[in-house]
Amino acid sequence: MPLNSGSNSVSEVNIMKFLALDETQYFLLSQWAKGKFENTPEPAAGYIHPMDAASVGNCVGLPMCPGIEVTWSMQNQLIYEAPYVIHQYDGDYFATGLSPYEDECASFRGCEPGDLTKRMACPWQADFFQCTIQYINFTNPTVNKEDGKPLPPTYYSYWWPPQSPWDVLIGEITEKGQADAFAPAGLQVNYQRGINSFVQMVQHWSALGFIRDQNAGDQGFPYLVETERVNELFTCEEVPVSAISGEEEDKETTIPVYFIKQNKEDVKKMSARGAALVEHLEKLAFKPISVAAEGLPLPRSGTRNRY
């Protein structure tokens, strides 16, 4: 299992550099490793109603910095009436709307719609684009960064690899599919390749692929690959290193750079799926998304390295 970032590997307050099992989880797994468990076909009924637990079955949970589905407040017992049951605020929400400044963890007030996610990225695509991997200091437990940069030496860590993967294997097995993907099956590539800004992620997140187990357990081992990516939207150019270094002799080494095709007519001509994509975008009447004059700040976490 990859080493994941913790719930605060960014600032110097309440540092939690890496995600780890808590003492209870570690104890239970230790008991299992020692064979101290009952191998029964049906576990005994628990005290948590299955319907209460069902909605969180596919959530990543930690790390919460600020989190991918919900944020830090979920770790505070004051927001719960019972396990998996949120304490609801009795006020007139329809008359007043959500209060962005109310601290639902400061009292037994309860939660309004929006309380569990109001401290997270808006839009969500910003965190999805930015928070994927991070370089984390592992030698000094009291310091995350110096002058805004990770304190070296660092460890290469993931944020939420199940929901926001970093590297994936291409799963295209047809001649056309590989031509559209600019790569053979089995090649390890960046999952978000071709989407190079927040704005592009907001507009084109749905072009990203799904990760599926092509063996589905039949062969005794998993084969997890990227499927259903809308490759028609993207193109790829092999950029010689000499374009960066200025050294002529570096031209024999190239780097693949993916980006979005701006000519939608070219996308239409590629396939029926490409034509459907363009029709969808035109129907939604996407207009340029405006960004503040001062631009966007540098990422607090993660890295810009993509290709």
C-alpha positions as CSV (number, residue, x, y, z in Angstrom):
1,M,0.0,0.0,0.0
2,P,1.4,3.4,-0.9
3,L,2.4,5.8,1.9
4,N,-0.3,8.4,2.1
5,S,-0.1,12.0,3.3
6,G,-1.6,12.8,6.7
7,S,-4.3,15.2,7.6
8,N,-1.9,18.1,8.0
9,S,1.4,17.8,6.1
10,V,1.0,21.4,4.9
11,S,1.1,23.9,7.8
12,E,3.0,23.9,11.1
13,V,-0.1,23.7,13.3
14,N,-1.2,20.2,14.5
15,I,1.2,18.4,12.2
16,M,0.0,15.0,10.9
17,K,2.6,14.2,8.2
18,F,1.5,10.7,7.2
19,L,-1.7,8.6,7.3
20,A,-1.5,5.7,9.7
21,L,-3.6,3.2,11.6
22,D,-4.8,4.3,15.0
23,E,-4.1,2.1,18.0
24,T,-7.4,0.3,17.9
25,Q,-7.1,-0.5,14.2
26,Y,-3.5,-1.7,14.7
27,F,-4.6,-3.9,17.7
28,L,-7.4,-5.5,15.7
29,L,-5.2,-6.3,12.7
30,S,-2.5,-7.7,15.1
31,Q,-5.1,-10.0,16.5
32,W,-6.1,-11.1,13.0
33,A,-2.5,-11.7,12.1
34,K,-2.1,-14.0,15.2
35,G,-5.1,-16.0,14.1
36,K,-7.3,-14.7,16.9
37,F,-10.6,-14.4,15.0
38,E,-13.7,-16.5,14.2
39,N,-13.9,-17.7,10.6
40,T,-17.7,-17.6,10.3
41,P,-19.6,-17.2,7.1
42,E,-21.8,-14.5,8.4
43,P,-20.5,-11.9,11.0
44,A,-22.6,-11.2,14.0
45,A,-25.0,-8.3,13.6
46,G,-23.4,-5.0,14.8
47,Y,-25.0,-2.1,16.6
48,I,-24.8,0.1,13.5
49,H,-27.7,0.0,11.1
50,P,-26.6,-1.2,7.6
51,M,-28.4,1.7,5.9
52,D,-26.5,4.2,8.1
53,A,-23.1,2.7,7.1
54,A,-24.0,2.1,3.4
55,S,-23.6,5.7,2.3
56,V,-20.0,5.9,3.4
57,G,-19.0,2.5,2.1
58,N,-17.0,3.9,-0.9
59,C,-15.6,7.0,0.8
60,V,-11.9,7.5,1.1
61,G,-12.1,9.1,4.6
62,L,-8.7,10.2,5.6
63,P,-6.5,12.2,5.0
64,M,-8.5,15.3,5.7
65,C,-6.4,18.2,4.4
66,P,-9.1,19.4,3.8
67,G,-10.5,16.0,2.5
68,I,-12.0,14.7,-0.7
69,E,-15.6,14.0,0.3
70,V,-15.8,15.7,3.7
71,T,-13.5,17.6,6.0
72,W,-12.0,17.7,9.6
73,S,-15.3,18.3,11.3
74,M,-16.2,14.6,10.7
75,Q,-13.7,13.7,13.4
76,N,-15.5,15.7,16.1
77,Q,-18.0,13.7,18.1
78,L,-20.2,16.8,18.7
79,I,-21.6,16.6,15.2
80,Y,-23.0,13.0,15.7
81,E,-26.3,11.9,17.3
82,A,-25.1,8.2,17.0
83,P,-22.5,6.3,15.0
84,Y,-22.9,7.4,11.3
85,V,-25.9,9.6,12.2
86,I,-25.3,13.4,11.9
87,H,-26.9,15.7,14.5
88,Q,-29.2,18.0,12.6
89,Y,-29.7,21.7,13.4
90,D,-33.3,22.5,14.2
91,G,-33.3,26.0,12.9
92,D,-35.2,27.4,9.9
93,Y,-32.6,26.6,7.2
94,F,-35.0,27.5,4.4
95,A,-35.4,31.0,5.8
96,T,-31.8,31.8,6.6
97,G,-29.7,29.5,4.4
98,L,-26.3,28.2,5.4
99,S,-24.1,30.2,7.7
100,P,-20.5,29.9,6.4
101,Y,-19.1,31.3,9.7
102,E,-20.9,29.0,12.2
103,D,-18.7,26.4,13.9
104,E,-20.8,23.3,14.1
105,C,-18.1,21.7,16.2
106,A,-18.2,24.3,18.9
107,S,-21.4,23.3,20.5
108,F,-24.3,20.9,20.3
109,R,-26.0,23.1,17.7
110,G,-26.0,20.5,15.0
111,C,-25.4,20.7,11.3
112,E,-27.1,22.4,8.4
113,P,-27.0,21.3,4.8
114,G,-23.5,22.3,3.6
115,D,-21.8,22.4,7.0
116,L,-19.8,19.2,6.3
117,T,-18.3,20.5,3.1
118,K,-18.2,24.3,3.4
119,R,-14.5,24.4,4.3
120,M,-13.4,22.5,1.2
121,A,-12.4,23.5,-2.2
122,C,-15.0,25.3,-4.3
123,P,-15.3,24.1,-7.0
124,W,-14.2,20.5,-6.0
125,Q,-12.2,20.2,-9.2
126,A,-9.5,22.5,-7.7
127,D,-8.5,20.0,-5.0
128,F,-8.8,17.1,-7.4
129,F,-6.4,18.8,-9.8
130,Q,-4.0,20.1,-7.3
131,C,-3.9,17.6,-4.4
132,T,-2.7,14.3,-5.7
133,I,0.9,13.8,-4.6
134,Q,3.2,15.7,-2.2
135,Y,6.8,15.7,-1.1
136,I,6.7,15.4,2.7
137,N,9.6,15.8,5.2
138,F,10.1,12.6,7.3
139,T,13.1,13.5,9.5
140,N,11.8,16.5,11.5
141,P,8.4,15.8,13.2
142,T,7.9,19.5,14.1
143,V,8.4,21.1,10.6
144,N,6.5,20.6,7.3
145,K,7.9,23.5,5.3
146,E,10.5,26.2,5.2
147,D,9.8,29.4,3.2
148,G,6.7,27.7,1.8
149,K,8.6,24.7,0.4
150,P,8.8,21.1,1.8
151,L,11.8,20.7,4.2
152,P,14.2,18.3,2.6
153,P,14.8,15.3,2.7
154,T,11.3,14.4,1.6
155,Y,9.2,11.3,0.8
156,Y,7.0,11.0,-2.2
157,S,3.4,10.5,-0.9
158,Y,-0.1,10.2,-2.3
159,W,-3.2,12.0,-1.2
160,W,-6.3,10.0,-2.3
161,P,-5.1,7.4,-4.8
162,P,-8.4,5.5,-5.0
163,Q,-10.4,8.6,-5.9
164,S,-7.7,10.8,-7.5
165,P,-5.0,8.5,-8.9
166,W,-1.7,9.8,-10.0
167,D,-0.2,7.2,-12.3
168,V,-2.3,4.6,-14.1
169,L,-1.9,1.8,-16.8
170,I,-3.4,2.4,-20.2
171,G,-5.9,-0.3,-20.9
172,E,-6.5,0.3,-24.7
173,I,-6.2,-3.0,-26.5
174,T,-7.5,-2.1,-30.0
175,E,-5.5,-0.4,-32.8
176,K,-7.8,2.6,-32.9
177,G,-7.9,2.9,-29.1
178,Q,-4.1,3.0,-28.9
179,A,-3.9,5.5,-31.7
180,D,-6.3,7.8,-30.0
181,A,-4.4,7.4,-26.7
182,F,-1.0,7.8,-28.3
183,A,0.3,4.9,-26.3
184,P,0.2,1.0,-26.1
185,A,-1.6,-1.0,-23.5
186,G,0.2,-1.4,-20.2
187,L,2.1,1.9,-20.4
188,Q,2.2,3.8,-17.1
189,V,1.0,7.4,-17.6
190,N,-0.3,10.3,-15.5
191,Y,-4.0,10.0,-14.9
192,Q,-4.8,13.7,-15.5
193,R,-2.5,14.0,-18.5
194,G,-3.8,16.7,-20.9
195,I,-5.7,18.6,-18.3
196,N,-3.2,21.4,-17.4
197,S,-5.2,23.9,-15.3
198,F,-8.0,24.4,-12.8
199,V,-10.2,25.8,-15.5
200,Q,-9.7,22.8,-17.8
201,M,-10.5,20.4,-14.9
202,V,-13.7,22.3,-14.3
203,Q,-14.7,22.0,-17.9
204,H,-13.4,18.6,-18.8
205,W,-13.2,16.4,-15.7
206,S,-15.8,14.0,-17.3
207,A,-13.2,13.2,-20.0
208,L,-11.0,11.3,-17.5
209,G,-11.2,7.6,-17.3
210,F,-12.4,4.9,-14.9
211,I,-10.0,2.5,-13.3
212,R,-11.2,-1.1,-13.6
213,D,-9.9,-4.6,-12.8
214,Q,-9.9,-6.3,-16.2
215,N,-9.3,-9.7,-14.6
216,A,-12.1,-9.2,-12.1
217,G,-10.5,-11.8,-9.9
218,D,-10.8,-14.7,-12.4
219,Q,-7.0,-15.0,-13.0
220,G,-6.0,-14.9,-9.3
221,F,-4.5,-11.4,-9.5
222,P,-5.8,-7.9,-10.3
223,Y,-5.1,-6.0,-13.5
224,L,-6.2,-2.5,-12.8
225,V,-6.2,-0.3,-16.0
226,E,-7.6,3.0,-17.2
227,T,-10.8,2.6,-19.3
228,E,-13.3,4.9,-21.0
229,R,-11.1,8.0,-21.1
230,V,-12.3,10.3,-23.8
231,N,-9.0,10.3,-25.7
232,E,-10.6,12.2,-28.6
233,L,-10.4,15.4,-26.6
234,F,-6.6,15.2,-26.2
235,T,-3.6,15.2,-28.4
236,C,0.1,14.5,-27.7
237,E,3.4,15.9,-28.9
238,E,6.9,14.5,-28.4
239,V,8.8,17.5,-27.2
240,P,12.6,17.3,-27.5
241,V,14.6,18.1,-24.4
242,S,16.7,20.4,-26.5
243,A,13.7,22.8,-26.6
244,I,14.3,23.3,-22.9
245,S,18.0,22.9,-22.5
246,G,19.0,24.7,-25.6
247,E,21.6,22.0,-26.3
248,E,21.3,20.6,-29.8
249,E,22.6,17.2,-28.7
250,D,19.6,16.8,-26.4
251,K,17.1,16.6,-29.3
252,E,17.4,12.8,-29.4
253,T,15.5,12.5,-26.1
254,T,11.8,13.5,-26.1
255,I,9.1,13.9,-23.5
256,P,5.4,13.3,-24.3
257,V,3.3,16.3,-23.6
258,Y,-0.5,16.0,-23.6
259,F,-2.9,18.9,-24.1
260,I,-6.5,19.6,-25.2
261,K,-7.3,20.1,-28.8
262,Q,-8.7,23.5,-29.4
263,N,-10.2,22.8,-32.8
264,K,-13.5,21.1,-32.0
265,E,-14.0,20.2,-35.6
266,D,-11.0,17.9,-35.4
267,V,-12.5,16.3,-32.4
268,K,-15.8,15.7,-34.2
269,K,-14.0,14.0,-37.1
270,M,-12.2,11.5,-34.9
271,S,-15.2,9.3,-34.0
272,A,-18.8,9.2,-33.1
273,R,-17.8,9.7,-29.4
274,G,-15.8,12.7,-30.3
275,A,-18.8,14.2,-32.2
276,A,-21.0,13.5,-29.2
277,L,-18.5,15.2,-26.9
278,V,-18.5,18.4,-28.9
279,E,-22.3,18.4,-29.2
280,H,-22.5,18.0,-25.4
281,L,-20.1,20.9,-24.8
282,E,-21.9,23.1,-27.3
283,K,-25.2,22.3,-25.7
284,L,-24.0,23.3,-22.3
285,A,-22.8,26.5,-23.9
286,F,-19.5,26.6,-22.1
287,K,-18.2,30.1,-21.8
288,P,-14.7,31.1,-20.8
289,I,-14.3,30.9,-17.1
290,S,-12.9,34.1,-15.7
291,V,-10.0,34.1,-13.2
292,A,-9.2,37.0,-10.9
293,A,-6.7,39.5,-12.3
294,E,-4.1,38.5,-9.7
295,G,-4.4,34.9,-10.9
296,L,-4.4,31.8,-8.8
297,P,-2.0,31.2,-5.9
298,L,0.7,28.6,-5.8
299,P,-0.5,25.2,-4.6
300,R,-0.3,24.7,-0.8
301,S,0.4,21.0,-1.4
302,G,1.0,18.7,-4.3
303,T,3.2,19.3,-7.2
304,R,2.8,20.8,-10.7
305,N,4.8,18.0,-12.4
306,R,2.7,16.5,-15.1
307,Y,3.1,15.5,-18.7
